[in-house]
Amino acid sequence: MTRIQKIFSFGWDDYCSSFHPSDVQAKAARSILSCKTGKLGCNVSVCGDCGHLEFHNNSCRDRSCPNCQAVLKEVWIDQRRSEVIDGPYFHVVFTIPAQLNALAYANQRLLYSALHKCSSETLLELASNPKYLGAVPGIIQVLHTWGQELNYHPHIHCIVSGSGLSADGKLKTCGKHFFLPARVLAAKFRGKFLSAIDTLYKNGKLAFSTSCRGLQDPDRWAELRDSLYRREWCPDIRETFNGFGNAIEYLGRYAHRIAITNARITEVTVNSVTFTAKDYKNGSAIKEVTISHKEFIRRFMMHVLPSGFQKIRYYGFLCNRSKKENLKRIFRLQGHQRYHSRLQGLSIGEILMQVWGHDIRICPECGCCSMYHAGRTYTLRE
């Protein structure tokens, strides 16, 4: 049993007695508790030489489960690597003010989509301006909703190419520094996002939880909206990458990261959970946080996304509708395609061998390369 599973086994019933998890939250909890325990069935392998049997319990493959992301992450990175173009890449983070957190949590699907949309439109509109890049860059965006202590902190991580296609079909590239002024970026994003949620408010599309019910009063809403217009919004412009390969490896850690990993959980007792967190107010020093099982699960459940919500999205020349043709044109203009997929078409066993050097055909009993898949067994969920 993993540490996260211990926490849920100790605290899930207590959590449910105080809170009312949604269907998708309850499903995520059941998946985590069942992952690799045998409750979801198993795969059976047998050695053709000595007859040794191996049973491999099935994983849940839930995107909220800390145990299920490694292979998915490597496959995603490999797919993105084949989309590398020459030129610099930049990491930009868009965050909404904390005053909107309660409203965002009460309207997750609407406001997370607005966060994606406003972030991408901000980058694309400014990049197309001849004063800056004068071209359409490639953008990959990943939604995260947590801070280091599992607090609610919705934000978008963007990897933005410093090269793009101009209106006349040419490839334009900026210098080594980010091509958009931070203040201009912040002002445009602020205007777009506040306009988007104000429209939702006026059209009666927003829900209001207990913690933000006062905003149903139009005067209170206008006061909050106007105060946020006056406030400085600061996008976080991070590393400049030497080539898309480094950028993708970096974003790969973000794309399939969940709110917390088992590695950060240092102790689970019958009463409490202790995990590590970076203290950004103290030079990113590592500190320990100890909370009850119920509080840990409460914080964790805030980051289970609505069913079917796409947390990773692609824009610009990486937009799914036209990506294939755009990349063909860019590679033709560059004269080469720098990277190619190395995992496409491989089985899980071949991926394990390629990435981690683990050969599942080797029998642990006799050492012969004779293990083969003998079948699957399935167990219905409780």
Order of alpha helices (4+ residues) and beta strands (2+ residues): alpha-alpha-beta-beta-alpha-beta-alpha-alpha-beta-beta-beta-alpha-alpha-beta-alpha-beta-beta-beta-alpha-beta-alpha-alpha-beta
